[in-house]
Amino acid sequence: MILALDAMGGDRAPDINVEGAILAVKQTDNDIILVGKEDVIHAQLEKWSKKYTFPKDRITVVNASEVIEMNEHPATAARHKKDSSMAVCCKLVSEGKADAFVSMGNSGAAMAVSLLHFKRIPGVSRPVISVPFPTINGKCIIVDTGANVDCKPEHLLQFGIMGNIYAKNALGIKKPKVAVLSIGEEETKGNELTLQASELLKKADLNFIGNIEGGDVPKAKADVIVCDGFVGNIFLKTSEGVAEMVSKFIKNSIKSNPLCWGAIPFLKIAMKQVKKKIDYDDVGGAPLLGVNFPCIIGHGKSNARAVKNALISASKYVENNINKKIEEGIKIFDMGSNNE
């Protein structure tokens, strides 16, 4: 399998992207195409070859003269920067020279470029970013986390269908519990969007359990959390902030209390186990569900381990033929709706 990696995407590019690609070829059988400024990437490969022994013939470099920066307007950059590292990655995939596109860069731009080059899967109204989120039992997925901030009820219905397919085939959950993120568990709670979306999801062939509140997400009450991108992004960013705050509280409390110092070695072991459960680096990236070719979008603050795991996630997405299953799932639902 060949994966196209946007080497210039992210806050720490291209350094961590090149290192992540090296880690990926060391751990898997996949080949990596690093896309970006050729001379810069080659310099990074030379640098990391002094630290790692890896099969150099499995990493190739393709030049791209432009870079979409993290602060650029996604749609504008996608239209005007036609030789960006993101655009060249997508061209490689759409031309059959690579199997998936991975980027740690501007998430809105990655989505815009993917839409421009890949187009939507037939029947899909809105592609959606589906982020794995830690729970006490493992992981759930949140759809959407920022791709679509203004939605209609039928969009949330499709989010639920696509999220259900991804949870089954990528996360291995046999019968995913699907829920709408709302302000209360009661059927009458929510705004017009969530109330109408819940009615549509009830009629779909899903294991729909109704509404859940934000505090129920980490309690593993559902496997697929459906919401519009505005609500999902706020939930995700707030959760990240709270996790960081709690971690700092614990560290500061230990430092200020000498009685705790003796327990530091044991606390480190416990904290390491906790970090592994909630660490974004372990996930790597979020799939963009609903476009014709696999696209994995990572966090701008990713490290090399996160890049490696994003590449692994992309290969699993391809292996499980998720896009074909989404196309079939949307088609089956559309046929059922027409029959009604």
N, C-alpha and C positions, 0 to 999 in steps of 0.2 A: 504494500500500500504506500502511496505517496501523499504526503501532507504538505500543503503550502502555508508557510508561516510568515506573517507580516513582521519582519525583523525590526522594523522601525517603530512599531506601536508600543505605547506604554511610557510611564514616567522614567523608566530606567533602561530604555532601549538605546542601542541594540545589544548592550552587554548581556543582560539577563536572558534575552531571547536566544542568543547564540549559545549560551551555556545550557539553557533549557533544551534546545534542539540536540545538543551533544548528549545530555543525560537521556533523552528519549531514544536516540539510536543505540545507546549502550544497553538500554533496558528492553527494547522491542525490536521487531524485525522491520519496522516502518522506515522508509526513506523520507528525508526532509528537504524541501526546497526553501531556502532562506531568501526572502524577497526584500530588496531595499537598495541602498547605496552600496554598490559592489565593493568599492575600495575599503569602505568602513567595515563591512561584514568580513571581508578577507582578513583585515587586521585583527578583528575579534577572534576569528577562527585560529589565527596564528597564536594569539595570546593564550587561548584556552587549551590549545594543543600541548602547551608546556605543563598543564596540570592534569589533563585527561588523556588516556589512550582510548581512541575510538576509531571505528571504520570510516575513514575520511571520504571514501568513495560513495557513501550513503548520504552525504550532505552536499547539495549543490547550491549554487548562488545564481539568482536571476536579478538583473539590475532593474531598478525603478528610480526614476529621476526626481520624483516628488514624494513628500511626506505629508499626511494629514495630521496636524497637530491636535493635542487634546482639547484646546480651547476654540477650535474652529467650528463654524456652523456646519452641522452634518450634511444637510442637503446641498448647500452651496459648494462645499468641498468635494462632495461626491460627483457633482456635475462638472466642475471646472478642473479638478486635478485628475485628469484622465490617465496619467502615468504615475499615480501614487502607488505606494507599496500595497495598499489594500486592493486597488483596482487591478493591479497586475496579478495578485494572488487569485482574485475572482476569475480573471481571464484564463489563467492556467487550469482552474477547476472546470469552468464551463467548456473549455476546449478539450477536456479529457486528459490533460497532462498531469493533473493532480486529482485526488479523491475528496479532499476537504480543505476548507479555509479556516485558519486560526489567527486571531489577533488579540493583543492585549491593549490595543489603542482605543481611540475615541469610539465608545460603544454606539452612539447614534450614527456616526459616520460608517462604522462597520455594517450596521443594519442598512443604511441608505445605499451603500455601494453594493451590498449583497442583493438588495431588491432590484437595483439597476441592472446588474449582470445576470442574476440567477432567476429573477421573476418569481411570482408566487406559485405554489403548488395549486393545480386546478381545484377550484372550489373554496380555497382559503381566502377570506376577506382581509385579514390582518395577521401578518407574521408576529410572533410573540417571543420575547426573551424569557426563558424558563430557568430560574435560578434554583439549584439545590440548596436547601436550608437545613441546618442541624436540628434534630429533635432528640428526646431522651431515648428513643428506640432506633435511631439511625438518621435518615434524611427524608424530608418531604420536598416537593418542588412548588415554587410560587410562580404563577403565570397570570399576570405580566409584571415585570419589574421596571418598566420604563419605556418600552417601545411604543406604547399607545396610551397617551394620557387622556384622550377623549374617546369614549367607547359607547357602543350601543349594546343592548342586551344580547343580540345575536352574536356579537363579537365575543362576549364572555362565554357564550355557549361553545363556540369553536375553541376558545382557550382551554375549556374543560376537556373537550374531546382530544385535542392535541396533547395536553398534559397527561391525560389518562394513558394514551398510547406510549408516550415517552416513559412514564413511570413503570408501565408493564414491561417494556422491552429493554430499557436501559438500566432501570433500578431493580428489575426482577421482582416487582410486587404483583402478585397474581391477580388480585382484585382491589385496585387502588380505591381508597375512600376519597371522594371528591367533595369539596365544600367551597362555599362562597365566603370570602372575608368580609365581615360586616360589623356593626356596632352591637350586636346581640345575637344570641342563638335562636330566639323566637322568630317564627316565620314572618311576623309583622314588622320586625326591626329592619332598618336599612333605608336607603334612598330609592328613588324610582328605578335606577339602574340595577341595583342588587336585587330588588324585589322581582322585577321582570326577568332578570337573568336566572334567578332561582326557579321560577316557574318553567322556564325553558329546559333547564338542566334536569328537573324532575321527570320530564317526559322523554329525555334521552336515555339511551341504553347504557347508563353509567351507574356506578355504586355511589349515588349522590346522597349525602347525609345531611344536607341543609346548610345553615349558617354556622360559622365559628367566629369567635372574637380573636383579636390579635394575640392575647395571652394564651390562647389554646394551641397556637401554631407549634411552639416548642414542646408542647405536651404530647405531640404525636396523635392528635385527635383526627387528623386527616392527612392523606398522602399527597393530594393535589389541591393547592390553595388557589382559587380563582379570584382575580380582582383586575381592575383597570391598572394601567401602568403608573398613574399618578399615586394611587393608594399603595400599590406594591413597592414603588421606589421609596416612598416615605417610610414604610414599614421596614424595608431592608436597611436603609441608611440609619434609621433610629436604632435598630437592633445592633448594628455594627458599633455605633457610638456607645450604647449601653454596655456592650461586652468590653470595650476598651476602657470605659470608666470603672467598671467593676474590677478589672485586672489591675488598674492603677491603685484603686482603693486597697486591695489586698496587699500589693507590694509596699505601699506607704505605711500600712498598719504594721506589717512585719518589721520594717525598718525602724519604726518609732517605738517598738516594744521589745526590749532586750530579752524578755522571757521567751519570745518566739524564735530567737536566733538559733537555738539548738535544734529546732524543728525544721529549719530551712532545707536540709538535704532531703527530708521526707516530703516536705511540701513541694519541692521541685519535681519529685517523681509523680505526685498526684497532679500537679499543674500541667506536666508534660502530657499526661493521659487525657486531661480535659482539653488541652490545646489541640490534640490530635482529633478530637471529636468535632470541634467547632472551627478548626483551621480552614480558611478559604483556600489555602495553598493545596490542601488535599483534594479539593474539588477541581481546581484548575480553571474551569470556565463554564459558561452557560450556553446551551444550544439556542440558536435562533430557529424556532420551529415555524414551518410554513413556507419556506423558500425551497426551490427545486434542488439545491445542492447543500451538503452539510456545511454549517458555519458555527464555530465555537468562539464566543466572545469572552475574553478574560478581564480581570480587574486591572486597572491602570497601575496599581501599586504591586503587581505580581512580582514574585521572585523567580529564580530559575526552576525551583521545584514546581511552582504553580504552572509555569510554561510547559514543563515536561508533562504534567498531569492533564493539562488542556489538550495537548497533542494526543495523549492516550485516550481521553474522552472522545476526541474526534474520530479516532480509529474504531472505537467501540460503536459509535453512532453509525459509521459506514457498515461495519460488520453486521449490525442488527437491522440494517435496511430500514431505518426509522422513517425516512421520507416516503418510501413506498407504502408503508403501513398507515401513515398519516393520510396520504392520498386515498387509499382504500377506505379508511375510516370516515373521512369527510364525504366520500361518494355514497357510502352506505347510508349515512345519516340523511343526506340530501334526497336519496331515493325514498327513504321512509317518510320524510316530510312531504314529498310530492304525492305519495300515496294517500296521505291523510287529507 
